[in-house]
C-alpha cells in the first residue's frame, strides 16, 4: 500500500551543485533538493565530470532566482 501512495506524492525536484575551491576549480558535485551547507557550493545547470579539477565554465552556473516582492502585487492584463 505504501508503494501505491508513493506513486501519487510529489517528490522535491533535485538540483545540481558544484563545490569550488579558492581558485574556482570544481572539487565535487552534489545533487539534492536543498542547497548544501558550507562555503563554495554554487548551483549549476548540469553535472559534467569533465569539469572536475578544472575551472567551472561561466555558462554552467544557474542564474539567481528572482524573488517576487510582496509589496507590489501582480497586475492582471
DRENPA-3360 file (N, C-alpha, C; in nm, 2 decimals, always signed):
BEGIN
1 = XXXXXXXX = +0.08/-0.12/+0.00/+0.00/+0.00/+0.00/+0.09/+0.13/+0.00 ~ +0.20/+0.12/+0.07/+0.29/+0.24/+0.08/+0.34/+0.27/-0.06 ~ +0.37/+0.17/-0.14/+0.42/+0.19/-0.27/+0.32/+0.26/-0.36 ~ +0.19/+0.22/-0.34/+0.08/+0.29/-0.42/+0.07/+0.44/-0.39 ~ +0.08/+0.47/-0.26/+0.08/+0.61/-0.22/+0.20/+0.69/-0.27 ~ +0.31/+0.62/-0.27/+0.43/+0.69/-0.32/+0.42/+0.73/-0.47 ~ +0.34/+0.66/-0.54/+0.32/+0.70/-0.68/+0.25/+0.83/-0.70 ~ +0.17/+0.87/-0.60/+0.09/+0.99/-0.61/+0.14/+1.11/-0.53;
9 = XXXXXXXX = +0.25/+1.09/-0.46/+0.31/+1.20/-0.38/+0.41/+1.27/-0.47 ~ +0.42/+1.40/-0.46/+0.52/+1.47/-0.53/+0.65/+1.47/-0.46 ~ +0.75/+1.44/-0.53/+0.89/+1.44/-0.48/+0.96/+1.57/-0.51 ~ +1.04/+1.62/-0.42/+1.10/+1.75/-0.44/+1.20/+1.74/-0.56 ~ +1.20/+1.85/-0.64/+1.29/+1.85/-0.76/+1.44/+1.85/-0.71 ~ +1.52/+1.77/-0.78/+1.66/+1.77/-0.74/+1.73/+1.88/-0.82 ~ +1.83/+1.94/-0.75/+1.91/+2.05/-0.81/+2.05/+2.00/-0.81 ~ +2.14/+2.05/-0.90/+2.28/+2.02/-0.91/+2.36/+2.13/-0.85;
17 = XXXXXXXX = +2.47/+2.09/-0.78/+2.56/+2.19/-0.72/+2.70/+2.14/-0.74 ~ +2.79/+2.24/-0.75/+2.94/+2.21/-0.76/+3.01/+2.28/-0.65 ~ +3.11/+2.21/-0.59/+3.19/+2.27/-0.49/+3.32/+2.33/-0.55 ~ +3.34/+2.46/-0.54/+3.46/+2.52/-0.60/+3.56/+2.55/-0.49 ~ +3.69/+2.54/-0.53/+3.79/+2.57/-0.44/+3.82/+2.72/-0.45 ~ +3.92/+2.77/-0.38/+3.95/+2.92/-0.38/+3.99/+2.97/-0.52 ~ +4.04/+2.88/-0.61/+4.08/+2.93/-0.74/+3.97/+2.90/-0.84 ~ +3.85/+2.86/-0.80/+3.73/+2.84/-0.89/+3.73/+2.71/-0.96;
25 = XXXXXXXX = +3.81/+2.61/-0.91/+3.82/+2.48/-0.97/+3.71/+2.39/-0.90 ~ +3.65/+2.31/-0.98/+3.55/+2.22/-0.93/+3.61/+2.10/-0.85 ~ +3.57/+2.08/-0.73/+3.62/+1.98/-0.64/+3.52/+1.86/-0.62 ~ +3.39/+1.89/-0.63/+3.29/+1.79/-0.60/+3.16/+1.83/-0.66 ~ +3.07/+1.73/-0.68/+2.93/+1.76/-0.73/+2.84/+1.70/-0.63 ~ +2.72/+1.76/-0.62/+2.61/+1.71/-0.54/+2.48/+1.73/-0.60 ~ +2.39/+1.64/-0.59/+2.25/+1.66/-0.64/+2.16/+1.64/-0.52 ~ +2.08/+1.74/-0.49/+1.99/+1.74/-0.38/+1.88/+1.85/-0.39;
33 = XXXXXXXX = +1.78/+1.84/-0.31/+1.67/+1.93/-0.32/+1.69/+2.07/-0.26 ~ +1.78/+2.07/-0.16/+1.82/+2.20/-0.09/+1.96/+2.23/-0.11 ~ +2.00/+2.36/-0.11/+2.14/+2.39/-0.13/+2.23/+2.33/-0.02 ~ +2.35/+2.28/-0.05/+2.43/+2.22/+0.05/+2.48/+2.32/+0.15 ~ +2.51/+2.28/+0.27/+2.56/+2.37/+0.38/+2.71/+2.38/+0.36 ~ +2.76/+2.50/+0.38/+2.90/+2.52/+0.37/+2.93/+2.62/+0.26 ~ +3.06/+2.67/+0.26/+3.10/+2.77/+0.16/+3.15/+2.70/+0.03 ~ +3.14/+2.77/-0.08/+3.20/+2.72/-0.20/+3.10/+2.65/-0.29;
41 = XXXXXXXX = +2.98/+2.62/-0.25/+2.88/+2.55/-0.33/+2.81/+2.65/-0.42 ~ +2.80/+2.62/-0.55/+2.73/+2.70/-0.64/+2.63/+2.61/-0.72 ~ +2.51/+2.66/-0.76/+2.42/+2.58/-0.83/+2.46/+2.58/-0.98 ~ +2.45/+2.47/-1.04/+2.48/+2.45/-1.18/+2.37/+2.39/-1.26 ~ +2.37/+2.41/-1.39/+2.27/+2.36/-1.48/+2.27/+2.20/-1.49 ~ +2.39/+2.15/-1.50/+2.41/+2.00/-1.51/+2.55/+1.96/-1.46 ~ +2.56/+1.84/-1.43/+2.69/+1.78/-1.38/+2.76/+1.72/-1.50 ~ +2.88/+1.77/-1.52/+2.97/+1.71/-1.62/+3.10/+1.67/-1.55;
49 = XXXXXXXX = +3.14/+1.55/-1.56/+3.26/+1.50/-1.50/+3.39/+1.56/-1.56 ~ +3.38/+1.61/-1.68/+3.49/+1.68/-1.75/+3.53/+1.81/-1.68 ~ +3.44/+1.86/-1.59/+3.47/+1.99/-1.52/+3.55/+1.96/-1.39 ~ +3.57/+1.84/-1.35/+3.63/+1.80/-1.23/+3.78/+1.85/-1.23 ~ +3.82/+1.92/-1.13/+3.96/+1.97/-1.11/+3.99/+2.08/-1.22 ~ +3.89/+2.14/-1.28/+3.91/+2.24/-1.38/+3.82/+2.36/-1.34 ~ +3.85/+2.48/-1.39/+3.76/+2.59/-1.36/+3.62/+2.57/-1.42 ~ +3.52/+2.61/-1.34/+3.38/+2.59/-1.39/+3.35/+2.69/-1.49;
57 = XXXXXXXX = +3.30/+2.65/-1.61/+3.26/+2.75/-1.71/+3.15/+2.84/-1.66 ~ +3.15/+2.97/-1.70/+3.05/+3.06/-1.66/+2.91/+3.02/-1.70 ~ +2.90/+2.96/-1.81/+2.77/+2.92/-1.87/+2.71/+2.81/-1.78 ~ +2.79/+2.74/-1.70/+2.74/+2.63/-1.62/+2.65/+2.67/-1.50 ~ +2.68/+2.79/-1.45/+2.61/+2.84/-1.33/+2.46/+2.87/-1.37 ~ +2.38/+2.85/-1.27/+2.24/+2.88/-1.28/+2.23/+3.03/-1.23 ~ +2.15/+3.11/-1.31/+2.14/+3.25/-1.27/+2.05/+3.25/-1.15 ~ +2.08/+3.35/-1.06/+2.00/+3.36/-0.93/+1.85/+3.37/-0.96;
65 = XXXXXXXX = +1.77/+3.30/-0.88/+1.63/+3.30/-0.90/+1.57/+3.43/-0.84 ~ +1.48/+3.49/-0.92/+1.42/+3.62/-0.88/+1.31/+3.59/-0.78 ~ +1.31/+3.67/-0.67/+1.21/+3.65/-0.57/+1.11/+3.76/-0.59 ~ +0.98/+3.73/-0.59/+0.87/+3.83/-0.61/+0.85/+3.91/-0.48 ~ +0.85/+4.04/-0.50/+0.83/+4.13/-0.39/+0.68/+4.12/-0.34 ~ +0.66/+4.12/-0.21/+0.53/+4.11/-0.16/+0.46/+4.25/-0.15 ~ +0.54/+4.35/-0.17/+0.49/+4.49/-0.17/+0.41/+4.53/-0.30 ~ +0.45/+4.47/-0.41/+0.39/+4.50/-0.54/+0.32/+4.38/-0.59;
73 = XXXXX = +0.18/+4.39/-0.58/+0.10/+4.27/-0.63/+0.11/+4.26/-0.78 ~ +0.10/+4.14/-0.83/+0.10/+4.12/-0.98/-0.03/+4.17/-1.04 ~ -0.02/+4.24/-1.15/-0.13/+4.30/-1.21/-0.18/+4.21/-1.33 ~ -0.31/+4.19/-1.33/-0.37/+4.11/-1.44/-0.38/+4.20/-1.57 ~ -0.36/+4.14/-1.68/-0.37/+4.21/-1.81/-0.51/+4.23/-1.86;
% end
